[in-house]
Structure formats: C-alpha cells, structure tokens
Amino acid sequence: MIEKHSTAVWKGTLKDGAGKLTTQSGTISDLPYTFATRFEGAKGSNPEELIGAAHAGCYAMFLSALMSGEGIVPERIEATSTIGLDPTTEGGPTVKTAHLVVRVKAPAEEAKVLELAEKAKAGCPISKLLNAKVTMEVAVG
C-alpha cells in the first residue's frame, strides 16, 4: 500500500487562531490557513481547495490512464474540482459536493471521450474517497 501524509498545526481558538499545512514531499511547507480563509473568503488557503486540487489531479491522471488503455493519447486534460462546504450543517460544517469541470483535447471521437470521462469520475480514487455528490461537465475539443 502506498501511504502519503500531510501535517496540520493549529494554534489558538477557531476564529482567532491560525494553522499551517505541510506535505510529506515538502512541496507545501507551512502553508498558512485561518478561519477567515476557510469560511469568510479571505485570501489564503484552506482544506477544501487542497481537496479540490487532489481531486482534479487524481481525475486527470485517471482519465489519461483510461484513454491510454484505449490507445488514445490525450494532448491535454484540464480538470477543475470545486468542493462545496456547507457551514450550516447540523453537527458542524460538511463537505457536500464536488463538481468537476473537465476540458479534453484528444484525437478521439467525442462519444468515446465522454464515456471514458464518466468512467474516470466513478473510478478516480479521490472521487471514491469523497462522501459527497460528485458531478461533472466535460468539453471535448
């Protein structure tokens, strides 16, 4: 089993405190985040955008793998994942949705790309991880 980790360090209260995120690889190191960056739209990072980045990256790789398995070499796959956090959920904020917007440029019939895109949405390991409604829009060309 491949295992990767990230670390969060939080200091202070929820609203007045601050945290820093660091990934095992060191690509992200001491990335700051606060209540304001997560819930109030302040400039800066938050866990949901990092989940979105993981989802988009995983999806693009998985779609590429499926296309390659069909002999299709994609020129470009651009995936954006928007994570929806409902801060008013009883029991605490809850991630409720993940919406993929995908643009694919590949030498293949549109119907085939759309079929593989749906398979990738269902099979992407991060899609499977999310206990949320995962939706998607795909553009070919």
Secondary structure, DSSP 8 states (H G I E B T S, - for coil): -----EEEEEES-TTT-EEEEEETTSSS-SEEEEHHHHHS--SSB-HHHHHHHHHHHHHHHHHHHHHHHTT---SEEEEEEEEEEETT-TTS-EEEEEEEEEEEE-SS-HHHHHHHHHHHHHH-HHHHH--SEEEEEEEE-
